[in-house]
Amino acid sequence: THPCKILLQNSEGKSMPAIMEGGELPGLLVNEIGGMHGVLHSHTEFLKRHFYLITMKELLEDRKYLRDKVQAIYLWWHKPVVDRELLQSLPNLKVIANSGVGMDHLDLKLIAGFGVKMANAPHAVSNSTADTGMALLLASARRIIEGCRVAVAPNVEYCEADLLGVEVTRATLGIIGMGSIGYKIALRARAFEMNILYHNRTRRKEQEEQLVGATYCGKLESLLQQSDFVMVVVSLTPQTRKLIGKREMELMKPTATLINISRGAVVDQEALVSALQDGVIRAAALDVTYPEPLPRDHPLLKLKNVIITPHLGIKTEKTARMITEEAVENILAALHGLPMPNEVLPN
Ligand SMILES: O=CC(=O)O
């Protein structure tokens, strides 16, 4: 057990770890409590067992006292925005914990330059994100959204052939990115008897053994050429920006479906619109786009062969709770000078 788990367990319902001088709880800055961009109301009791909660509004109203008190920030859904001005205004800030795995919204070098540590929450999110990927795959293959529209609009005329979908069982799934989410997708795909290919910077022999029968494609091209479904699961970095562009879509089968559950910018969206309009690929299912949400007049919203969901990836109540627990573990570790379970370093 990580030492922080012990800290958490000890403090559950009992006395809280007193970190600041005089036994005060350390200040934790959050954007707001509840509302559109705030930590969940239902998590505040748990957070308050460990921290003195401070919202951005309170911080801006108070100036000195609260600024000195803040030792940690918990970013809920990318908020508050961490910029130089905020970092400069918090002299005792030691750690920032992010409520998810992707850190592309943060300037990691800038934050590290202030001597502030960072953590993400990779374990909490992997199951629910993999579920979202499979949900999109199945919905697109079996035309669930179109079918639903037909079913609820009683006067719509349709012929059976219009709703013929693609068979998922024993189809080939190409997973781009074999991290913890990619692995969970492969586990699910195995239950659908899918033929699994994956591409990753480095070969993951251990995962291959556990999955039995997942084949490594050192070349992305080879995965794209063979797959009926291509699932994008890599994090967004300068190396993966527009990883899937015109050329990559042209390598895919015309019957193939592209599913993106990572970040919109990993796929070249203009190239995707053309590929879908021209029948270069069959369909796309996207949980992520750029920007989010798309402007109402965006061409992707007019295409019939696209499913778009509003970044639902990690959104279940259980995952949200686990994310907050993982964040608290990381923050407590940093504040106690212990190794953080999920420290993220600038690369
Ligand atoms: O988008 C979700 C995450 O980064 O975990």
The ligand as a Gaussian input file, in Angstrom:
#p B3LYP/6-31G(d) Opt

LIG

0 1
 O      -10.532000      13.550000     -20.799000
 C      -10.353000      12.911000     -19.837000
 C       -9.093000      12.726000     -19.181000
 O       -8.136000      13.419000     -19.540000
 O       -8.997000      11.883000     -18.280000

